[in-house]
Amino acid sequence: MLEFLFHVERYWLAVYEAFLARADKIPLLIELVRKRIPHTHESLLKELIVARDATSGFTLPSREKYVAEKALSEVLIRVLEELQVREEIKNDPAFISFVKYLDTWELRLDRAVLDYERALHAHQLFCLGRSPQGYEEFTWGE
């Protein structure tokens, strides 16, 4: 049982670190946008800031953390879609680099969440006295 719990905690840490890495990059995006498009509608950036701030303060897995991170993803997607059509920024090397970085982290985040959910499910099955069939081949991230 402890082995499954260890994996759940380990995978939550990977998810948490991916969430933090993404949140840490958002101020860079805001600064870049304010510099390249000074007349940007501030409500768009404020929405992004509020969504990012809503994700802070969570260290343990919770529904609230998941909901806040999902909301941040949705706002970030909307902001990036709007910015990618703006002539003032769409060809900026720093912006292009940010979008590529974010795409990479989103893939890592998706993988980390999948691994966490799988480890949690195996732990739950074990706690219910069921054999977590199909999980014995899981390499636990190796």
Sequence and secondary structure as in RCSB ss.txt:
>XXXX:A:sequence
MLEFLFHVERYWLAVYEAFLARADKIPLLIELVRKRIPHTHESLLKELIVARDATSGFTLPSREKYVAEKALSEV
LIRVLEELQVREEIKNDPAFISFVKYLDTWELRLDRAVLDYERALHAHQLFCLGRSPQGYEEFTWGE
>XXXX:A:secstr
 HHHHHHHHHHHHHHHHHHHHHHHHHHHHHHHHHHH TT  HHHHHHHHHHHHHTTT  S  HHHHHHHHHHHHH
HHHHHHHHTT TTTTT HHHHHHHHHHHHHHHHHHHHHHHHHHHHHHHHHHHTT   TT TT  TT 
